[in-house]
Amino acid sequence: MKWSFRVARIAGIDVNVHATFGLIVALGALQWSGHGARGALFGAALMLALFACVALHELGHSLVARRFGLTVREILLLPIGGVAMFAGRPQKPLHELLIALAGPAVNVVLAAVLLVVTGALGLLSELPSLGTGASPSLPTALLWLLGANVALAVFNMIPALPLDGGRVLRAGLSMAIGPARATSAAAAIGQVIAVGLFALAVLSGHLVLAFISVLVFLGATQERTTERARSILGVVPVGRAYNRRAIALSPCDRVSDAAEHILTTYQTDFAVLLDGQPIGALTRGDVVRALAEGAGGAYVAGIMRRDVPRVDADRSLDDVMRLMSEKSAPVAAVYDGERYLGLISQEDIAEALALLQFLPASRLGGAPSPAAPRTQWT
């Protein structure tokens, strides 16, 4: 993500921090600034320790997701929490269930360890007074982190999408009624819970809870929209969607030639063909970067992408989109057997979805007409 930088790499997974993360550290320092400079440093350190727990929570999700074959792009820490970014999505409800449970399970383990430590030190009796008369100290930090990990586990298990509890609910429902209906039901429950949390936040004057409830409501809405898109794209073969009139380039064409095609045809992605077979692809972004570097006269063979995924024309748009996401590929090459048909891009799929969602269900599925070559899309 833009405006983020890496602070750690754990088990081969980058842990990145957004540039705005400093706001939450500053807030922690401010909350404890009544104890002077020592208190401010303590508050900042406390926030860093809290987000280390958040990072471990997301690492729990990530390691289980990777166990089920998903590619983990990064763990991103934001002022409002953390997110583990995967390429693709769980293919089985059980996988989603276990991935969702892994994060809160980490917090339960951390809370258990802290409970044993604070109990052994005889600190548990001080827990009720933590929010009133606490002073910056190691016992305070241990007790505070104990409470924070319990809160993280409990809050994340609220059955509201996109929280972990909502994903657990959806996974369970998917086993009984299928993913589409399960997502719709879980999203509706999430929206109701979000409205309830917002009302509670307004009555109690809790601005942070109000903000979180809005995010939960929007997240539930997005989950429903995404599942509807999957249900539409999942029944449409890419043979119905790729550009049959696309212009192809030769390896000996210049970057300036590709730029001219973009200007005059509005085509943004080009296959580079040699003897009728693709050897690479060129996107608008590739052309723009080359022009910015003064390489307009360079051959397209020198800047083209060679790692273009190959897909069969009878695969669904949803499958192809998932493949492109997993491989971080902007385009895919579509084949009918061994015959190359054309390219399809993520933008193409988005444009197709904008039209397909208004077609009757009877016109969504099925193969393309015999006169037209078939295409596959992700």
Secondary structure, 3 states (H helix, E strand, C coil): CCCEEEEEEECCEEEEEEHHHHHHHHHHHHHCHHHHHHHHHHHHHHHHHHHHHHHHHHHHHHHHHHHCCCEEEEEEEECCEEEEEEECCCCCHHHHHHHHHHHHHHHHHHHHHHHHHHHHCCCHHHHHHHHHHCCCCHHHHHHHHHHHHHHHHHHHCCCCCCCHHHHHHHHHHHHHHCHHHHHHHHHHHHHHHHHHHHHHHHHHCCHHHHHHHHHHHHHHHHHHHHHHHHHHHCCCEHHHCCCCCCCCECCCCEHHHHHHHHHHHCCCEEEEEECCEEEEEEEHHHHHHHHHCCCCCCEHHHCCECCCCEEECCCEHHHHHHHHHHCCCCEEEEEECCEEEEEEEHHHHHHHHHHHCCCCHHHCCCCCCCCCCCCCCC
